[in-house]
Amino acid sequence: MEDYVSRKGLIEPKRLRSLSRRSDLRGALQLASHFGAIILTGFLLNAAWGTWWVVPVFILHGTLINFLYAAQHELSHWTVFKTRKLNEIFGRLVGFTQLYPRNFDQIQHFAHHRHTQDWEHDTELIREHWTLGSYLTYLSGVSYWMSRIPRLFMLTFGRDTKIPMSADDKRRVVRETRWHMAFYAVIAALSVWFQTWAAVTFWLAPLLLTKCVHQLQNSIEHLGLTHEDNTWENTRTVRTNPLMRWMGWNMQYHTAHHTFPSVPFHRLPDLHEQIIENTGVEPNTMTYLGFQREVIRQLGWRRSEADFADNENWIVEDRERRRVAAGDARA
């Protein structure tokens, strides 16, 4: 996956090679800080149980667990660690916590990068055009889990999931999923044996019930942008604060990531600024809440996503502002 480069001429090859260097230390620090934060909020959740403080702590704990997918995403790209094996080991571990086997994630995500916004081949677009109702159901996380959880059983029994893959890939995916399901069964059995709800309280319930927060990131990355083959136009960057960028492993710089996916998470801010400097244009950029307001406004008076032309950017900030922002960044 790391060998795929979608655009040429935006950055000098020497500079791109420099930005693409992996670091075991940077990867370890980021992963340790994310897991450390989850452990901390787990202790706080336990301490707050039985008080009203449990509500905000539960939401924070679940949000951190859900945003751990950003780690899995980067590990699937092999860019977290310089030592390649570490990416696989931790990728499988994180995939287990996310109910998302690594092999399947890599196959689906590679197709998404190769065919971004292509209705025929982008695996993230295997869905009906959204209406306001179906979009809000997705944003809530309900339809997300209604798809994700049954898919685990489909893969376990070797059934078709509509994701194109070779026979060898399917065997690898089925084998890994069966291992996942076996370990889930072991955890369930141990929970019953020891009469504990710990796995539900500190893992599954927060993961399932706070997915709506993580959906703010999942939904903003491409929706409402052109379906033409141009990552600088069909992918969106998020304007947010440093805490969210840490929790999202800098995936808020999503345009830069899709344009040059070989660049590791900790160099994406530099890549973002470099491309703006070279092109004079900021990528499509919005805030989380500004984007959601616009989606609801647009779908609220249009029947569905299908009412917009595929080559149309129908949720986007003013291009002139993008040029001004780029000029400010260079200054």
ROLUMVO-617770 format. One line per 4 residues: for each residue x, y, z of N, C-alpha, C. Coordinates in steps of 0.02 Angstrom, whole numbers. Example, Ala and Ser with C-alpha at 12.3 -4.5 7.8 and 13.67 -1.06 7.14 Angstrom:
BEGIN
660/-284/390/615/-225/390/660/-165/390; 642/-112/354/684/-53/357/645/2/394
END
This chain:
BEGIN
41/-60/0/0/0/0/43/63/0; 104/59/31/144/119/37/176/140/-28; 173/99/-80/206/117/-142/160/158/-188; 99/170/-167/51/204/-210/57/280/-202
71/315/-255/74/388/-256/26/413/-309; -21/455/-287/-76/473/-333/-62/535/-375; -16/578/-356/-6/640/-392/69/655/-399; 89/680/-456/158/700/-467/162/775/-479
219/804/-465/229/875/-479/209/921/-422; 184/894/-366/163/937/-310/220/949/-261; 270/906/-262/325/911/-215/387/879/-246; 444/906/-230/506/879/-257/518/808/-230
541/762/-272/552/693/-251/598/688/-190; 651/729/-188/697/726/-131/663/744/-67; 621/796/-69/584/818/-10/533/764/11; 501/733/-38/453/680/-23/487/621/11
546/603/-13/584/547/18/601/564/90; 619/627/102/636/648/170/575/643/216; 518/666/191/457/664/231/431/593/242; 451/547/199/425/479/202/464/433/249
514/459/283/554/418/328/514/399/389; 514/333/405/479/309/464/524/316/526; 493/312/584/530/317/646/499/270/698; 539/222/723/514/178/776/499/219/839
540/269/853/530/309/913/465/349/910; 454/385/854/393/425/848/331/380/849; 336/323/817/279/277/817/265/251/887; 318/233/924/309/206/991/280/258/1038
305/320/1033/279/373/1076/205/386/1063; 186/389/1000/116/402/983/71/345/1007; 91/283/993/50/226/1012/46/219/1088; 102/230/1122/103/225/1195/59/279/1226
62/339/1199/21/394/1227/-53/380/1217; -71/351/1160/-142/336/1147/-166/280/1193; -129/225/1197/-147/171/1243/-146/195/1315; -97/237/1331/-92/264/1399/-153/305/1418
-177/346/1371/-236/386/1383/-298/342/1395; -303/287/1356/-359/241/1364/-356/207/1433; -296/187/1455/-289/156/1521/-308/205/1576; -287/268/1568/-302/320/1617/-377/332/1622
-410/340/1565/-482/351/1567/-519/289/1592; -490/230/1582/-519/169/1609/-519/170/1685; -463/192/1715/-460/199/1788/-510/252/1812; -514/307/1775/-561/360/1794/-633/336/1788
-647/296/1737/-715/269/1728/-733/225/1787; -686/184/1809/-699/141/1866/-711/181/1929; -670/235/1938/-677/277/1997/-742/317/1997; -766/335/1937/-826/377/1932/-890/337/1932
-885/271/1931/-945/229/1927/-992/243/1985; -1055/253/1969/-1105/268/2020/-1116/342/2031; -1078/385/1996/-1086/457/2000/-1102/484/1931; -1123/548/1929/-1138/580/1865/-1075/590/1822
-1017/589/1854/-954/598/1817/-942/540/1768; -978/485/1779/-967/427/1735/-986/443/1663; -1034/489/1653/-1057/504/1585/-1001/536/1542; -972/594/1564/-919/622/1522/-857/578/1517
-841/542/1571/-782/498/1569/-794/441/1521; -855/413/1522/-873/359/1477/-866/382/1404; -891/442/1389/-887/468/1321/-815/478/1300; -774/506/1344/-703/517/1328/-667/450/1318
-680/403/1361/-649/337/1357/-667/303/1290; -732/305/1273/-754/273/1211/-728/309/1150; -723/375/1154/-696/413/1097/-623/395/1085; -585/388/1138/-514/368/1130/-508/299/1100
-552/253/1121/-550/185/1093/-568/187/1019; -619/225/1001/-639/228/931/-586/261/887; -555/314/912/-503/347/873/-439/306/869; -437/250/906/-381/205/898/-381/174/828
-437/179/792/-436/157/723/-385/196/682; -372/259/701/-321/298/666/-254/263/669; -240/230/726/-179/191/733/-180/132/686; -237/96/685/-242/38/640/-234/60/568
-263/116/550/-257/141/482/-185/152/463; -147/186/506/-77/200/491/-35/136/493; -52/91/539/-16/27/542/-29/-14/479; -89/-8/451/-104/-42/388/-63/-13/331
-45/50/335/-3/82/285/71/66/296; 87/32/351/156/15/369/198/78/385; 167/132/407/204/195/415/215/215/488; 188/178/536/196/197/606/268/184/629
293/124/613/360/104/634/405/93/573; 469/108/583/518/92/532/528/16/528; 526/-18/586/531/-91/588/465/-120/563; 466/-150/505/404/-170/472/362/-218/514
394/-264/548/357/-315/586/316/-284/641; 339/-229/670/302/-197/723/235/-170/697; 233/-147/635/170/-124/606/120/-180/603; 144/-240/586/98/-297/581/74/-319/649
119/-325/697/101/-350/763/49/-304/795; 64/-239/797/17/-193/830/-45/-181/787; -38/-188/721/-96/-182/678/-147/-236/692; -123/-297/703/-169/-352/719/-200/-343/789
-160/-319/836/-185/-307/903/-240/-254/903; -226/-197/871/-275/-143/869/-337/-164/829; -327/-200/775/-383/-224/736/-430/-268/777; -401/-307/822/-441/-349/867/-485/-306/911
-457/-252/939/-496/-208/983/-551/-171/945; -540/-159/880/-588/-121/840/-640/-164/806; -638/-230/817/-683/-278/783/-673/-273/707; -610/-265/687/-594/-250/617/-529/-285/598
-531/-348/576/-470/-385/560/-424/-347/512; -360/-349/527/-311/-309/490/-310/-326/415; -311/-391/399/-307/-410/328/-364/-381/288; -424/-385/315/-482/-358/281/-476/-282/275
-455/-250/328/-447/-177/328/-398/-156/274; -343/-190/267/-293/-172/217/-320/-179/146; -355/-234/132/-382/-245/65/-434/-192/48; -479/-179/95/-531/-129/82/-501/-60/76
-454/-44/120/-427/24/121/-382/37/61; -345/-13/38/-304/-3/-21/-348/14/-81; -405/-22/-89/-451/-8/-144/-479/63/-138; -491/85/-77/-515/153/-66/-463/204/-89
-399/192/-75/-347/238/-97/-338/236/-173; -340/177/-201/-329/170/-272/-386/200/-313; -447/198/-286/-506/219/-324/-548/269/-284; -515/317/-252/-550/365/-210/-607/399/-246
-667/395/-217/-728/427/-242/-754/397/-307; -729/339/-326/-754/304/-386/-811/259/-364; -872/275/-386/-931/238/-364/-926/164/-381; -890/147/-433/-886/78/-455/-836/36/-416
-783/69/-390/-727/30/-362/-705/51/-292; -724/110/-269/-706/131/-202/-746/91/-152; -713/50/-110/-747/5/-65/-785/42/-9; -769/106/1/-806/144/51/-871/173/23
-882/163/-41/-943/188/-73/-991/131/-93; -982/74/-62/-1028/18/-74/-1089/30/-30; -1132/75/-51/-1190/95/-13/-1238/131/-59; -1299/142/-36/-1347/183/-72/-1330/257/-61
-1351/299/-107/-1343/371/-97/-1380/392/-33; -1348/433/6/-1378/453/69/-1435/502/61; -1487/492/100/-1537/544/113/-1520/572/182; -1556/623/204/-1543/651/270/-1552/598/323
-1605/558/317/-1618/506/367/-1565/453/370; -1544/427/312/-1493/374/312/-1425/401/333; -1412/465/316/-1349/495/337/-1346/502/413; -1399/526/443/-1400/535/516/-1396/467/551
-1424/415/521/-1418/348/549/-1345/326/548; -1310/341/493/-1239/325/487/-1199/366/538; -1215/431/543/-1179/475/588/-1186/452/660; -1243/424/678/-1255/400/746/-1213/339/762
-1189/304/711/-1152/242/720/-1194/180/715; -1260/188/712/-1305/130/711/-1294/88/648; -1298/120/590/-1290/81/528/-1218/57/520; -1170/93/549/-1100/72/546/-1093/3/579
-1119/-4/640/-1113/-68/675/-1159/-121/646; -1215/-100/617/-1259/-148/585/-1227/-180/524; -1176/-147/497/-1137/-174/442/-1076/-211/467; -1040/-181/515/-976/-208/538/-984/-275/573
-1030/-280/620/-1036/-341/660/-1060/-401/619; -1113/-394/579/-1132/-452/536/-1077/-473/489; -1035/-424/467/-981/-442/422/-931/-489/454; -920/-483/519/-875/-529/554/-901/-601/547
-966/-609/554/-994/-677/548/-991/-700/475; -1003/-655/429/-1000/-673/358/-929/-696/340; -879/-660/363/-810/-679/349/-792/-745/384; -817/-754/444/-803/-816/481/-827/-877/442
-884/-870/410/-913/-926/372/-894/-924/298; -848/-878/280/-823/-875/212/-873/-849/161; -921/-811/183/-972/-785/137/-949/-721/104; -979/-703/48/-961/-645/9/-980/-581/46
-934/-532/48/-946/-469/81/-949/-410/32; -949/-425/-33/-952/-375/-86/-887/-336/-94; -835/-355/-56/-770/-323/-63/-727/-368/-109; -707/-344/-168/-668/-386/-214/-601/-407/-183
-585/-471/-188/-521/-495/-164/-505/-561/-197; -441/-576/-202/-419/-639/-232/-436/-697/-186; -430/-757/-213/-443/-817/-174/-394/-822/-115; -330/-805/-127/-280/-808/-74/-296/-757/-20
-314/-696/-41/-332/-644/7/-392/-665/49; -441/-695/16/-501/-716/53/-483/-769/105; -439/-815/88/-418/-865/137/-384/-833/197; -341/-784/183/-307/-750/238/-357/-712/282
-403/-678/251/-453/-639/287/-497/-685/330; -521/-739/300/-564/-786/337/-526/-816/396; -463/-835/385/-424/-865/438/-414/-816/496; -396/-754/480/-386/-705/534/-451/-690/570
-506/-684/534/-570/-670/566/-591/-726/612; -578/-787/592/-594/-844/636/-554/-843/700; -490/-823/695/-450/-816/756/-480/-762/800; -500/-706/770/-532/-652/809/-593/-678/845
-637/-712/809/-699/-735/838/-686/-787/893; -634/-828/884/-617/-876/936/-595/-841/1000; -554/-789/994/-532/-752/1053/-589/-713/1084; -635/-687/1043/-694/-653/1071/-734/-704/1113
-740/-764/1087/-777/-816/1123/-742/-833/1189; -676/-834/1189/-638/-848/1250/-650/-793/1301; -649/-729/1278/-662/-673/1324/-732/-678/1353; -780/-696/1310/-849/-703/1334/-854/-759/1386
-821/-815/1372/-823/-872/1418/-791/-854/1485; -733/-821/1483/-700/-800/1545/-742/-750/1584; -777/-707/1548/-820/-658/1582/-876/-693/1619; -905/-743/1588/-958/-782/1621/-929/-821/1680
-871/-852/1669/-840/-893/1722/-824/-851/1784; -796/-791/1773/-777/-749/1830/-832/-700/1849; -889/-705/1814/-947/-662/1829/-927/-588/1830; -895/-566/1775/-873/-497/1770/-899/-465/1706
-914/-400/1712/-936/-361/1654/-880/-315/1629; -819/-329/1649/-763/-284/1633/-754/-274/1558; -759/-327/1518/-749/-321/1446/-802/-277/1414; -863/-282/1441/-918/-240/1415/-909/-168/1439
-896/-160/1503/-892/-93/1534/-835/-51/1506; -777/-82/1499/-717/-43/1482/-697/-49/1408; -732/-90/1370/-713/-99/1299/-773/-96/1253; -816/-147/1255/-868/-152/1204/-920/-97/1208
-946/-83/1268/-997/-31/1274/-970/38/1253; -912/59/1278/-886/123/1254/-873/124/1179; -846/69/1152/-832/65/1080/-896/74/1040; -948/37/1058/-1010/37/1019/-1050/101/1028
-1053/127/1089/-1100/182/1104/-1072/251/1089; -1007/258/1079/-979/324/1064/-953/329/992; -974/281/950/-951/282/880/-971/347/846; -1025/378/868/-1048/440/836/-995/495/837
-952/496/888/-899/547/890/-847/533/836; -828/470/829/-780/452/777/-808/462/707; -874/457/700/-906/467/635/-898/538/610; -883/585/654/-869/653/632/-808/654/586
-760/611/600/-700/605/557/-715/564/495; -748/507/505/-763/464/448/-804/498/394; -851/540/414/-897/570/366/-868/630/330; -822/666/362/-799/729/334/-746/720/279
-715/662/275/-656/654/233/-669/660/159; -729/639/134/-741/641/62/-811/663/42; -859/657/86/-928/671/68/-938/743/44; -975/749/-11/-991/815/-37/-937/844/-83
-887/804/-100/-835/826/-146/-840/788/-211; -806/813/-262/-809/784/-328/-787/711/-328; -815/673/-375/-796/603/-384/-745/595/-440; -717/651/-461/-664/648/-512/-599/625/-481
-553/601/-522/-490/572/-499/-439/626/-485; -447/660/-428/-401/713/-408/-403/718/-332; -353/690/-298/-355/687/-225/-354/755/-192; -327/805/-227/-325/872/-197/-394/905/-198
-440/876/-237/-509/902/-240/-560/854/-211; -548/789/-213/-600/741/-190/-590/719/-118; -543/750/-83/-529/733/-13/-526/797/28; -549/793/90/-556/853/131/-509/850/192
-481/908/209/-440/917/268/-483/948/323; -468/933/386/-508/958/441/-470/1011/479; -503/1068/491/-475/1122/531/-496/1111/603; -448/1093/646/-466/1076/715/-408/1092/761
-412/1070/823/-363/1087/874/-310/1032/881; -254/1047/915/-200/998/922/-221/933/957; -266/937/1006/-288/877/1041/-322/828/993; -366/855/951/-400/811/903/-351/783/852
-302/823/832/-252/798/785/-210/743/816; -194/750/881/-158/696/915/-201/633/916; -263/639/936/-307/581/943/-320/549/875; -321/589/822/-333/563/754/-270/547/716
-213/548/749/-149/532/718/-137/574/655; -157/637/659/-149/685/604/-188/666/541; -236/621/547/-276/604/488/-322/661/468; -324/713/509/-360/773/488/-327/805/427
-263/793/417/-229/815/356/-242/762/302; -305/749/290/-323/691/250/-308/700/175; -310/761/152/-294/773/82/-221/757/68; -177/780/112/-106/765/104/-94/690/109
-128/658/155/-120/585/163/-141/548/101; -198/566/71/-222/530/12/-178/545/-48; -149/603/-50/-106/621/-107/-39/585/-104; -11/579/-43/52/543/-34/48/498/27
15/440/21/3/396/79/66/363/108; 123/372/75/185/343/102/213/385/159; 189/446/167/214/491/219/183/473/286; 224/460/338/197/439/403/158/496/438
117/477/485/71/523/518/106/585/547; 165/577/576/197/633/611/228/684/563; 231/668/498/257/716/449/202/747/406; 139/728/417/85/754/376/76/829/382
84/860/441/79/933/443/131/967/398; 192/940/397/244/967/354/227/958/280; 201/899/263/181/885/194/125/932/172; 77/942/216/21/987/202/46/1058/185
90/1083/228/116/1151/217/159/1155/154; 197/1102/141/241/1102/82/201/1105/17; 146/1067/14/106/1066/-47/71/1133/-56; 46/1163/-1/15/1229/-6/66/1280/-32
127/1276/-6/179/1322/-28/193/1315/-102; 191/1252/-126/208/1239/-196/151/1256/-244; 88/1249/-221/31/1258/-265/-5/1324/-256; 1/1354/-197/-35/1416/-183/-108/1406/-169
-130/1344/-159/-200/1331/-145/-206/1283/-86; -246/1303/-35/-260/1258/20/-310/1205/-3; -305/1144/22/-355/1093/3/-423/1111/32; -475/1077/7/-541/1087/37/-536/1074/112
-556/1123/151/-547/1119/223/-609/1146/259; -631/1110/310/-688/1131/349/-678/1109/421; -717/1137/467/-719/1113/535/-769/1056/540; -763/1016/592/-809/960/601/-882/983/602
-896/1032/645/-966/1052/653/-990/1093/593; -946/1133/563/-965/1171/504/-984/1124/447; -948/1070/440/-963/1020/389/-1031/988/402; -1043/967/464/-1106/933/480/-1166/980/469
-1159/1042/487/-1214/1090/475/-1230/1095/400; -1177/1096/359/-1188/1103/288/-1219/1040/257; -1197/981/281/-1227/919/256/-1301/917/271; -1319/933/333/-1389/932/353/-1429/983/314
-1399/1042/303/-1434/1094/264/-1445/1071/192; -1395/1043/161/-1401/1022/91/-1449/963/83; -1442/913/125/-1486/855/119/-1556/869/145; -1562/922/184/-1627/938/212/-1676/963/160
-1651/996/107/-1697/1020/55/-1688/984/-12; -1638/942/-17/-1630/898/-75/-1653/829/-55; -1676/791/-102/-1701/724/-85/-1646/677/-63; -1588/680/-96/-1534/635/-78/-1469/659/-109
-1415/624/-90/-1349/636/-117/-1348/630/-193; -1392/589/-220/-1394/577/-292/-1417/638/-331; -1445/689/-298/-1468/749/-332/-1410/794/-353; -1351/779/-330/-1293/819/-347/-1251/784/-400
-1224/822/-446/-1182/794/-499/-1118/765/-469; -1094/711/-498/-1034/678/-473/-972/723/-478; -971/769/-526/-913/813/-534/-922/878/-496; -970/880/-450/-985/941/-413/-959/937/-342
-928/991/-318/-911/997/-247/-969/1033/-213; -1012/996/-180/-1073/1027/-153/-1069/1041/-78; -1015/1021/-46/-1002/1043/22/-929/1066/25; -919/1131/17/-851/1156/11/-850/1230/30
-795/1252/60/-787/1323/75/-764/1359/12; -769/1424/13/-755/1465/-46/-683/1457/-69; -674/1446/-134/-607/1436/-161/-562/1498/-151; -591/1556/-154/-551/1616/-143/-522/1616/-73
-562/1593/-24/-537/1588/44/-479/1538/47; -484/1486/7/-430/1437/5/-365/1468/-19; -369/1512/-69/-309/1544/-94/-281/1594/-42; -327/1630/-9/-305/1677/43/-271/1639/100
-303/1583/120/-274/1542/174/-205/1516/155; -198/1496/92/-134/1472/69/-82/1527/72; -103/1588/53/-57/1645/56/-37/1661/127; -85/1657/174/-69/1668/245/-21/1617/271
-30/1554/248/13/1499/271/85/1512/248; 92/1534/185/160/1547/159/192/1606/195; 150/1656/211/177/1714/247/201/1696/317
END
